[in-house]
Amino acid sequence: MKALNVSLSMWSVHKYWYDGTWDTVDFLGFAAEAGASGVELLSCFWKDKERDIPRIDEALARYGLKVACFCACNNFIAADEREREAQVKEVTDAVDAAVHFGAKVVRVFSGDVHGDSISYEQGLAYVIDGLSRAAEYAERKGVVLCLENHGLFAGRSDQVNAIIEQVGSNALRSTFDTGNFLLVGQSPRDAVDELKHFAQHVHVKDFAKAEEGTRGAVIRGLTGELFLGKIAGEGEVDLAYIFSKLKEAGYGGWLSVEFEGDEEPKLGSLKALAHVEKLVAAL
């Protein structure tokens, strides 16, 4: 069996980027201090590519960090054909970034409906078309797109499976997000049994159900229930079970910690990384 490596997603500390405290190089320094073997970078954190990329290259080399995944931030659900073309370019640009940084995986979304102007059937057709075209490009570049279980169209494991099968490309697989299944009323344990053979990237995230009126890092799922982001191991997700099932299925990719709790982001990330490393060591 292949060893599982642990990385840290920059999304775990996104508050520092949005308030202007950190840029990507600052994040890389923290990830190295935290003991992560790799990092997950996101297209939404670009500021000035021409200026940023050389600085990121230098920091990755200095800290000895690998780029586990580069994340596109796409949404194929758009009535305007030009906007859908722009979303395909968002993914192909992310593929180019992955190639540059030596990552073999690009996280992609299906998308979500904003308003009632697009039916589920039409939206799904947009997703299939967009991912099919993007996967053709990714395959030529030697990169795999990994569809995250997220939102209305690909939130459940059966939806992710169906999209992967309909696209029918070896360059489209799954980013298995351990927490997001709770947001669509599905047990992550059931989901891993269905998706383990398609998983090629993993987001390690945890949630716990929350009462109405709870404040903080709360998300309302498609079921109407509220969930509070938690440090990995402190919520409802059975991470030990998920990791064991993935390893039994031959998974040898990265486990990218994606902290979304209320705790101070550096502290939450450190605790999550430590818990995941402990679980991996016990496999």
Secondary structure, 3 states (H helix, E strand, C coil): CCCCEEEEEHHHHHHHHHCCCCCHHHHHHHHHHHCCCEEEEEHHHCCCHHHHHHHHHHHHHHHCCEEEEEECCCCCCCCCHHHHHHHHHHHHHHHHHHHHHCCCEEEECCCCCCCCCCCHHHHHHHHHHHHHHHHHHHHHHCCEEEEECCHHHHCCHHHHHHHHHHHCCCCEEEEEECCHHHHHCCCHHHHHHHHCCCEEEEEECEEEEECCCCCCCEEECCCCCEEEEECCCCCCCCHHHHHHHHHHCCCCCEEEECCCCCCCHHHHHHHHHHHHHHHHHCC
